[in-house]
Every structure is written in C-alpha cells, then in structure tokens.
Amino acid sequence: MKRRHLSLRSRTSISQKLPTDLEEKVTPFKQFVTDLREENEFNDDFIINMDETPAFFDSDTITIQFL
C-alpha cells in the first residue's frame, strides 16, 4: 500500500437532526424553482442532479484512497 501511495480510510458517520421547520422551508423553495422554470421555459432535459455521492466498493466501512 505504501509503495503504491494508497491509504485505508474509514467511513465516518455524520448525524444531524432535521430542522423542525423543514417542510415550511422546502415547500416555498420548491415552488420558487418551479415558477422560475416555467417563467424561463426550461425543459426538464436540461435539469440534472449534481450532488456528490460517495461510492463504497465491496466494503461497508473501509475505502482505499490515493495519497
């Protein structure tokens, strides 16, 4: 591993509580985005999801990373 400049990394757990007013925040934002799309005539084909999603291969807790 050292020769190939690899390192083992353990997945950490991040725990957060959702805000109590989540629905009150999400609903107006969703409506704002919908209105903006309709106003500017954006086609659904031009909307994509850009979230970062971790990928773990064959392990639930350990990944290998290049240094």
C-alpha positions as a Markdown table, in Angstrom:
| # | Residue | x | y | z |
|---|---|---|---|---|
| 1 | Met | 0.0 | 0.0 | 0.0 |
| 2 | Lys | 2.8 | 2.4 | 0.9 |
| 3 | Arg | 4.7 | 1.7 | -2.3 |
| 4 | Arg | 1.6 | 2.4 | -4.4 |
| 5 | His | 0.8 | 5.5 | -2.3 |
| 6 | Leu | -2.5 | 4.1 | -1.0 |
| 7 | Ser | -4.2 | 4.6 | 2.3 |
| 8 | Leu | -7.1 | 2.9 | 4.1 |
| 9 | Arg | -9.8 | 5.3 | 5.1 |
| 10 | Ser | -12.7 | 4.5 | 7.5 |
| 11 | Arg | -16.1 | 5.9 | 6.8 |
| 12 | Thr | -17.3 | 8.3 | 9.4 |
| 13 | Ser | -20.9 | 8.8 | 10.4 |
| 14 | Ile | -22.4 | 12.2 | 10.3 |
| 15 | Ser | -25.5 | 12.6 | 12.2 |
| 16 | Gln | -27.7 | 15.7 | 12.1 |
| 17 | Lys | -31.2 | 16.4 | 13.1 |
| 18 | Leu | -33.5 | 17.8 | 10.6 |
| 19 | Pro | -34.8 | 21.3 | 11.3 |
| 20 | Thr | -38.3 | 21.3 | 12.8 |
| 21 | Asp | -39.5 | 23.7 | 10.1 |
| 22 | Leu | -38.1 | 21.7 | 7.2 |
| 23 | Glu | -41.4 | 21.4 | 5.4 |
| 24 | Glu | -42.0 | 25.2 | 5.8 |
| 25 | Lys | -38.6 | 25.9 | 4.1 |
| 26 | Val | -38.7 | 23.2 | 1.4 |
| 27 | Thr | -42.2 | 23.9 | 0.1 |
| 28 | Pro | -41.7 | 27.6 | -0.8 |
| 29 | Phe | -38.3 | 26.8 | -2.3 |
| 30 | Lys | -39.7 | 24.1 | -4.5 |
| 31 | Gln | -42.4 | 26.4 | -5.7 |
| 32 | Phe | -39.9 | 29.1 | -6.4 |
| 33 | Val | -37.8 | 26.8 | -8.5 |
| 34 | Thr | -40.9 | 25.5 | -10.4 |
| 35 | Asp | -42.1 | 29.1 | -11.1 |
| 36 | Leu | -38.6 | 30.1 | -12.3 |
| 37 | Arg | -38.5 | 27.1 | -14.6 |
| 38 | Glu | -41.9 | 27.9 | -16.1 |
| 39 | Glu | -41.1 | 31.6 | -16.4 |
| 40 | Asn | -37.9 | 30.9 | -18.3 |
| 41 | Glu | -39.3 | 27.8 | -20.2 |
| 42 | Phe | -36.6 | 25.5 | -19.0 |
| 43 | Asn | -37.1 | 22.0 | -20.3 |
| 44 | Asp | -36.7 | 19.1 | -17.8 |
| 45 | Asp | -34.0 | 17.6 | -20.1 |
| 46 | Phe | -31.7 | 20.5 | -19.0 |
| 47 | Ile | -32.0 | 19.8 | -15.3 |
| 48 | Ile | -29.6 | 17.4 | -13.7 |
| 49 | Asn | -28.6 | 16.4 | -10.1 |
| 50 | Met | -25.1 | 17.5 | -9.1 |
| 51 | Asp | -24.9 | 16.1 | -5.6 |
| 52 | Glu | -21.7 | 14.4 | -4.6 |
| 53 | Thr | -22.4 | 10.8 | -3.7 |
| 54 | Pro | -19.7 | 8.6 | -2.1 |
| 55 | Ala | -19.2 | 5.2 | -3.6 |
| 56 | Phe | -18.0 | 2.3 | -1.5 |
| 57 | Phe | -16.9 | -0.8 | -3.3 |
| 58 | Asp | -17.4 | -4.2 | -1.6 |
| 59 | Ser | -17.0 | -2.7 | 1.9 |
| 60 | Asp | -19.3 | -1.0 | 4.4 |
| 61 | Thr | -16.7 | 0.7 | 6.5 |
| 62 | Ile | -13.3 | 1.0 | 4.7 |
| 63 | Thr | -12.2 | 2.5 | 1.5 |
| 64 | Ile | -8.8 | 2.9 | -0.3 |
| 65 | Gln | -7.6 | 6.3 | -1.3 |
| 66 | Phe | -4.7 | 7.6 | -3.3 |
| 67 | Leu | -2.4 | 9.8 | -1.2 |
